[in-house]
Amino acid sequence: MRYLASIAVASILWGSSALAENSPGVTATEIKVGGTFPFSGPVSSVGTVGKGLLAYVSYLNDKGGLGGRKINYIALDDAYSPPKAVEQIRRLVESDEVAFLFGQLGTPSTAATARYLAARKVPSIAILSGADAFAQFRDYPYITTALPSFDTEGRIYAKYLKKTLPPTAKIALLYQNDDLGKGYLNAFKSVFGEQFSQRVVLAMYELSEPTVESDIVSFKSAGAEALFIAGTGKFAAQAIRRSNEIGWKPLTIINFPSGSTAGTIVPAGVNNAIGVVTGTFSKDPNDPKWNDDPDMANYRAILVKYLPGADIADTGYLIGYREGMLLEQLLRQCGEDLSRENILKQARNFKDLVLPTVLPGIKINTNETNSKAWTQLQLQRWTGSTWELFGDVLDGASD
């Protein structure tokens, strides 16, 4: 009996060893997943994304987890600092021994840690960065993305303007001098091709500059009929407000990162911003049109239970919540094969996936050559009190 027991124990230990070797961070009762977020530092306001993700994971675990396993999600603060991100990612991989990274937020932190993760063959799934470079499989084979890339979004706006405006109308493009601004700039160059230099009037600004108001005056003098602002909320608000002050009424588009009512529209002046256009793939928790929507009702209920006191108007929570749903789908597709190889394979194998709280008609399709979760947007226009959706769902990858 003792001999048989020894064999049984040895078999269990061998099986556990094999499991640990092929699927780090996985046991019969849990799977460890990690991510870093700016819970402190200069952009701590977007740390709500991490909190929303944690809320959804808690909801899943209270329902019993997935496949009998609870998700042990370890969220660490990187303060939006690349050196801190490197430190925290190394801790997650080497000390906490997570199975994979999910939802890592920020272009700087991703850029600082991508090479290390690739060397360790640790997938970083559904990162929250719009930098198109991370969606290039050849250069970043262990990364997939979960924000519309600057390239995808820029192509959608450029195509819309090309279709909407007269063929000789000039377009003013105000862009931030970093990867964000240059991503949109390159998308416009790609869409307009040889016409770019004749059609597009450019102005660039640094994040350290106090204002972009003089650029707006120059755009008006150039006779531009449209304005696209490829930057962050502070400068988008300045541009919208200044346009109104000088009586310039171009067709104005702001990018997705600036598409916040609280962060851009209110500082610009809700009446000044009437007619401003942006793209989105998400239902707005602040919009009365979704008050009776069951998906949004479930979101509010989960937020109340797991993040009591959280501001429902902060869409960062919703982004994180939806990341949690994407994590759930990924693990369901993996089944019992939770090896890093299969996790990465399934992250590039979403087929017509529709997530609750996403606008009708928008789906996730990833494959071996497309690492982007979101390639579609619908345009919406500010009415003075709310956003009004218009037109069809647009795809940055289509002609």
C-alpha positions as CSV (number, residue, x, y, z in Angstrom):
1,M,0.0,0.0,0.0
2,R,2.8,2.4,0.9
3,Y,4.5,1.5,-2.5
4,L,1.3,2.3,-4.4
5,A,0.8,5.4,-2.4
6,S,4.4,6.5,-3.3
7,I,3.7,5.9,-6.9
8,A,0.5,7.9,-6.7
9,V,2.2,10.8,-5.0
10,A,5.1,10.6,-7.5
11,S,2.6,10.7,-10.4
12,I,0.9,13.7,-8.9
13,L,4.1,15.5,-8.4
14,W,5.3,14.6,-11.9
15,G,2.0,15.8,-13.4
16,S,2.2,19.1,-11.4
17,S,5.8,19.6,-12.6
18,A,4.8,19.0,-16.2
19,L,1.9,21.4,-15.8
20,A,4.1,24.0,-14.3
21,E,6.7,23.6,-17.1
22,N,4.2,23.9,-19.9
23,S,1.7,26.3,-18.3
24,P,3.3,28.7,-15.8
25,G,0.9,30.3,-13.4
26,V,-1.7,27.5,-13.8
27,T,-2.9,25.1,-11.1
28,A,-6.0,23.0,-10.9
29,T,-7.7,25.8,-9.0
30,E,-6.4,29.1,-10.3
31,I,-4.6,30.9,-13.1
32,K,-2.4,33.9,-12.4
33,V,-2.6,36.8,-14.8
34,G,-0.9,40.2,-14.4
35,G,-0.9,43.7,-15.7
36,T,0.5,47.2,-14.9
37,F,-1.5,50.4,-14.7
38,P,-0.8,54.0,-13.7
39,F,-2.6,54.0,-10.4
40,S,-0.4,56.9,-9.4
41,G,1.7,59.5,-11.2
42,P,0.8,62.1,-13.9
43,V,-1.9,60.1,-15.6
44,S,-3.4,58.3,-12.6
45,S,-6.8,59.3,-13.8
46,V,-6.7,56.4,-16.3
47,G,-5.9,54.0,-13.5
48,T,-9.7,53.5,-13.4
49,V,-9.2,51.1,-16.3
50,G,-7.3,48.7,-14.1
51,K,-10.0,49.0,-11.4
52,G,-12.7,48.2,-13.9
53,L,-10.9,45.1,-15.0
54,L,-10.4,44.0,-11.4
55,A,-14.1,44.5,-10.7
56,Y,-15.1,42.2,-13.6
57,V,-12.6,39.5,-12.5
58,S,-14.1,39.6,-9.0
59,Y,-17.5,39.2,-10.5
60,L,-16.3,36.2,-12.5
61,N,-14.6,34.6,-9.5
62,D,-17.7,35.0,-7.3
63,K,-19.6,33.0,-10.0
64,G,-17.0,30.2,-9.6
65,G,-14.4,31.3,-12.1
66,L,-13.8,29.5,-15.3
67,G,-13.4,25.8,-15.7
68,G,-13.2,25.4,-11.9
69,R,-10.3,27.9,-11.8
70,K,-10.4,31.3,-10.2
71,I,-8.5,34.1,-11.9
72,N,-5.8,35.5,-9.7
73,Y,-5.3,38.8,-11.4
74,I,-2.3,40.8,-10.0
75,A,-2.5,44.5,-10.9
76,L,0.6,46.6,-10.1
77,D,1.2,50.3,-10.3
78,D,3.8,51.5,-12.8
79,A,3.0,55.3,-12.3
80,Y,3.3,55.6,-16.1
81,S,7.0,55.4,-15.7
82,P,9.0,53.1,-18.1
83,P,11.6,52.1,-15.5
84,K,8.9,51.4,-12.9
85,A,7.1,49.3,-15.5
86,V,10.2,47.2,-16.2
87,E,10.5,46.6,-12.5
88,Q,6.9,45.6,-12.0
89,I,6.7,43.4,-15.1
90,R,9.9,41.5,-14.0
91,R,8.2,41.0,-10.6
92,L,5.0,39.6,-12.3
93,V,7.0,37.2,-14.4
94,E,9.8,36.1,-12.1
95,S,8.3,36.4,-8.6
96,D,4.6,36.1,-9.1
97,E,5.0,33.7,-12.1
98,V,2.0,34.8,-14.0
99,A,0.8,32.8,-16.9
100,F,0.7,35.9,-19.1
101,L,0.1,39.6,-19.1
102,F,-3.2,41.1,-20.0
103,G,-4.4,44.7,-20.4
104,Q,-1.0,46.4,-19.8
105,L,-1.8,50.1,-20.2
106,G,0.3,52.7,-21.9
107,T,2.6,53.0,-24.9
108,P,5.7,53.9,-22.8
109,S,5.4,50.9,-20.5
110,T,4.7,48.5,-23.3
111,A,7.7,49.8,-25.3
112,A,10.0,49.5,-22.2
113,T,9.0,45.9,-21.5
114,A,8.2,44.3,-24.9
115,R,11.7,43.0,-25.5
116,Y,12.0,41.4,-22.1
117,L,8.6,39.7,-22.4
118,A,9.5,38.4,-25.9
119,A,12.8,37.0,-24.6
120,R,10.9,35.1,-21.9
121,K,8.1,34.2,-24.4
122,V,5.5,35.7,-22.2
123,P,2.4,36.9,-24.1
124,S,1.1,40.4,-23.4
125,I,-2.5,40.2,-24.6
126,A,-4.9,43.1,-25.2
127,I,-2.5,45.9,-24.4
128,L,-4.1,49.4,-24.1
129,S,-2.0,51.4,-26.5
130,G,-3.0,52.9,-29.8
131,A,0.5,52.7,-31.2
132,D,0.2,50.9,-34.5
133,A,3.7,49.4,-34.1
134,F,2.6,47.0,-31.4
135,A,0.0,45.5,-33.8
136,Q,2.8,44.4,-36.3
137,F,3.1,40.7,-35.7
138,R,6.6,40.5,-37.3
139,D,8.0,42.9,-34.8
140,Y,5.9,42.1,-31.8
141,P,4.9,38.4,-32.0
142,Y,3.9,38.2,-28.3
143,I,1.6,41.2,-28.3
144,T,-2.1,41.9,-29.2
145,T,-3.9,45.2,-28.8
146,A,-7.2,46.3,-27.4
147,L,-7.5,50.0,-28.4
148,P,-8.2,51.3,-31.9
149,S,-4.8,52.0,-33.3
150,F,-3.9,55.6,-34.2
151,D,-3.5,54.3,-37.8
152,T,-6.9,52.6,-37.9
153,E,-8.7,55.6,-36.4
154,G,-6.8,58.1,-38.6
155,R,-7.7,56.2,-41.8
156,I,-11.4,56.2,-40.8
157,Y,-11.4,60.0,-40.3
158,A,-9.3,60.7,-43.4
159,K,-11.7,58.6,-45.5
160,Y,-14.7,60.3,-44.0
161,L,-13.3,63.8,-44.8
162,K,-12.3,62.7,-48.3
163,K,-15.8,61.6,-49.0
164,T,-17.6,64.5,-47.2
165,L,-15.7,67.6,-48.3
166,P,-15.4,69.1,-51.8
167,P,-12.3,67.7,-53.7
168,T,-10.3,70.9,-53.3
169,A,-11.2,71.7,-49.7
170,K,-8.3,72.2,-47.3
171,I,-8.0,70.2,-44.1
172,A,-6.2,71.5,-41.0
173,L,-4.4,68.8,-39.1
174,L,-3.1,69.8,-35.6
175,Y,-1.0,67.0,-34.2
176,Q,1.0,66.2,-31.1
177,N,4.7,65.7,-31.6
178,D,4.9,62.1,-30.4
179,D,3.9,58.6,-31.5
180,L,0.2,59.5,-30.9
181,G,0.2,62.5,-33.2
182,K,2.5,61.0,-35.8
183,G,0.4,57.9,-36.0
184,Y,-2.6,59.9,-37.2
185,L,-0.5,62.0,-39.5
186,N,0.9,59.0,-41.3
187,A,-2.7,57.6,-41.7
188,F,-3.8,60.8,-43.4
189,K,-0.7,60.7,-45.7
190,S,-1.6,57.1,-46.6
191,V,-5.2,57.9,-47.5
192,F,-4.6,61.2,-49.4
193,G,-1.5,60.0,-51.1
194,E,-0.2,62.5,-53.7
195,Q,-3.0,65.0,-52.7
196,F,-1.8,65.3,-49.2
197,S,0.5,68.3,-49.6
198,Q,-2.2,70.2,-51.5
199,R,-5.1,69.3,-49.3
200,V,-3.7,69.2,-45.7
201,V,-2.3,72.2,-43.7
202,L,-0.2,71.1,-40.8
203,A,0.7,72.4,-37.4
204,M,2.6,70.5,-34.7
205,Y,2.8,71.2,-30.9
206,E,4.8,69.9,-28.0
207,L,3.1,68.6,-24.8
208,S,5.1,71.2,-22.9
209,E,3.5,74.1,-24.8
210,P,0.9,76.1,-22.9
211,T,-1.5,76.7,-25.8
212,V,-2.2,75.9,-29.5
213,E,-4.5,78.9,-30.0
214,S,-2.1,80.7,-32.5
215,D,-2.3,77.5,-34.7
216,I,-6.0,77.8,-34.9
217,V,-5.8,81.4,-36.1
218,S,-3.3,80.3,-38.8
219,F,-5.6,77.5,-39.9
220,K,-8.5,80.0,-40.4
221,S,-6.2,82.3,-42.4
222,A,-5.3,79.3,-44.6
223,G,-9.0,78.9,-45.5
224,A,-9.3,75.3,-44.1
225,E,-12.8,73.9,-44.1
226,A,-12.1,71.1,-41.7
227,L,-10.0,70.6,-38.6
228,F,-8.7,67.3,-37.2
229,I,-7.1,67.4,-33.8
230,A,-4.7,64.5,-33.2
231,G,-3.7,65.0,-29.6
232,T,-5.0,64.9,-26.0
233,G,-8.0,66.5,-24.4
234,K,-6.4,69.7,-23.0
235,F,-5.3,70.8,-26.5
236,A,-8.5,69.6,-28.2
237,A,-10.5,71.7,-25.8
238,Q,-8.3,74.8,-26.4
239,A,-8.7,74.4,-30.2
240,I,-12.4,74.0,-30.1
241,R,-12.8,77.0,-27.8
242,R,-10.5,79.2,-29.8
243,S,-12.2,78.3,-33.1
244,N,-15.5,79.6,-31.6
245,E,-13.9,82.8,-30.3
246,I,-12.6,83.8,-33.8
247,G,-15.7,82.8,-35.6
248,W,-14.1,79.9,-37.5
249,K,-16.6,77.0,-38.0
250,P,-14.8,74.1,-39.7
251,L,-16.0,70.5,-39.7
252,T,-14.1,69.5,-36.5
253,I,-13.0,66.0,-35.6
254,I,-11.3,65.0,-32.4
255,N,-9.6,61.6,-31.9
256,F,-10.8,58.8,-29.7
257,P,-8.4,59.6,-26.8
258,S,-9.9,63.1,-26.7
259,G,-13.5,62.0,-27.1
260,S,-14.4,62.5,-23.4
261,T,-17.3,64.7,-22.5
262,A,-15.8,65.5,-19.1
263,G,-12.2,65.8,-20.3
264,T,-12.7,67.7,-23.6
265,I,-16.2,68.9,-24.3
266,V,-17.0,70.5,-21.0
267,P,-13.6,72.5,-20.8
268,A,-14.2,73.6,-24.4
269,G,-17.7,74.7,-23.6
270,V,-20.6,72.4,-24.4
271,N,-22.1,75.0,-26.8
272,N,-18.8,75.7,-28.4
273,A,-18.4,72.1,-29.2
274,I,-21.8,71.6,-31.0
275,G,-21.1,69.7,-34.2
276,V,-17.8,68.2,-33.2
277,V,-17.3,64.7,-34.5
278,T,-15.4,61.7,-33.0
279,G,-15.4,57.9,-33.4
280,T,-16.4,55.3,-30.9
281,F,-17.1,51.6,-30.6
282,S,-18.7,51.8,-27.1
283,K,-22.1,52.6,-25.7
284,D,-21.8,55.6,-23.4
285,P,-22.8,55.0,-19.8
286,N,-23.8,58.6,-19.5
287,D,-26.1,58.7,-22.5
288,P,-29.9,58.3,-21.6
289,K,-30.4,56.3,-24.7
290,W,-28.8,53.3,-23.0
291,N,-30.7,53.6,-19.7
292,D,-32.8,50.5,-20.4
293,D,-30.1,48.6,-22.1
294,P,-29.6,45.3,-20.2
295,D,-25.8,45.2,-20.9
296,M,-25.3,48.6,-19.5
297,A,-27.6,47.8,-16.5
298,N,-25.4,44.8,-15.7
299,Y,-22.3,47.0,-16.0
300,R,-23.8,49.5,-13.5
301,A,-24.8,46.7,-11.1
302,I,-21.3,45.2,-11.1
303,L,-19.7,48.6,-10.6
304,V,-21.9,49.3,-7.7
305,K,-21.2,46.0,-6.0
306,Y,-17.4,45.7,-6.6
307,L,-16.4,49.4,-6.8
308,P,-18.9,51.2,-4.6
309,G,-18.7,55.0,-5.0
310,A,-17.1,54.8,-8.4
311,D,-18.1,57.6,-10.8
312,I,-20.2,55.9,-13.6
313,A,-19.4,58.9,-15.8
314,D,-15.7,57.9,-15.9
315,T,-15.5,55.7,-19.0
316,G,-12.2,54.3,-17.9
317,Y,-14.1,51.9,-15.7
318,L,-16.1,50.7,-18.7
319,I,-12.9,50.1,-20.8
320,G,-11.5,48.0,-18.0
321,Y,-14.8,46.1,-17.5
322,R,-14.8,45.2,-21.2
323,E,-11.2,44.1,-20.9
324,G,-12.4,41.7,-18.3
325,M,-15.0,40.3,-20.7
326,L,-12.3,39.8,-23.4
327,L,-10.2,38.0,-20.8
328,E,-13.1,35.7,-20.0
329,Q,-13.6,34.9,-23.7
330,L,-9.9,34.2,-24.2
331,L,-9.8,31.7,-21.3
332,R,-13.0,30.0,-22.5
333,Q,-11.5,29.5,-25.9
334,C,-8.3,28.1,-24.4
335,G,-10.3,25.4,-22.5
336,E,-7.9,23.2,-20.6
337,D,-4.9,24.1,-22.8
338,L,-3.6,27.1,-20.9
339,S,-0.1,26.9,-22.2
340,R,1.4,30.3,-23.3
341,E,1.4,29.0,-26.9
342,N,-2.3,28.4,-26.9
343,I,-3.1,31.6,-25.1
344,L,-1.4,33.6,-27.8
345,K,-3.0,31.4,-30.5
346,Q,-6.5,32.0,-29.2
347,A,-5.9,35.7,-28.7
348,R,-5.4,35.8,-32.5
349,N,-8.5,33.6,-33.1
350,F,-11.5,35.7,-32.2
351,K,-14.2,35.3,-34.8
352,D,-17.1,37.8,-35.0
353,L,-16.9,38.3,-31.3
354,V,-19.5,40.7,-30.0
355,L,-18.9,42.0,-26.4
356,P,-21.8,43.5,-24.4
357,T,-21.6,47.3,-24.1
358,V,-20.2,47.6,-27.6
359,L,-22.2,49.4,-30.3
360,P,-24.4,47.3,-32.6
361,G,-22.5,46.0,-35.7
362,I,-19.0,46.2,-34.2
363,K,-17.2,42.9,-33.9
364,I,-13.8,41.6,-32.9
365,N,-12.0,39.6,-35.5
366,T,-8.3,38.7,-35.0
367,N,-6.2,36.2,-36.9
368,E,-2.6,35.4,-37.7
369,T,-2.0,38.7,-39.5
370,N,-4.3,40.9,-37.4
371,S,-3.5,41.5,-33.7
372,K,-6.0,44.4,-33.3
373,A,-9.2,43.7,-31.4
374,W,-10.8,47.0,-32.6
375,T,-10.7,48.0,-36.2
376,Q,-14.2,49.5,-36.5
377,L,-15.7,52.7,-35.3
378,Q,-19.0,54.6,-35.6
379,L,-19.0,58.3,-35.9
380,Q,-20.9,60.5,-33.4
381,R,-21.6,64.2,-33.3
382,W,-22.0,66.4,-30.2
383,T,-25.4,68.0,-30.0
384,G,-24.8,70.4,-27.1
385,S,-26.1,67.9,-24.5
386,T,-25.2,64.4,-25.8
387,W,-23.5,62.4,-28.5
388,E,-25.6,61.5,-31.5
389,L,-24.5,58.5,-33.6
390,F,-24.7,58.8,-37.3
391,G,-23.7,56.9,-40.5
392,D,-22.6,53.3,-40.8
393,V,-20.0,51.4,-38.9
394,L,-16.6,52.2,-40.5
395,D,-13.6,50.0,-40.9
396,G,-10.1,51.3,-41.0
397,A,-8.9,48.3,-43.0
398,S,-11.4,48.7,-45.8
399,D,-11.2,50.9,-48.9
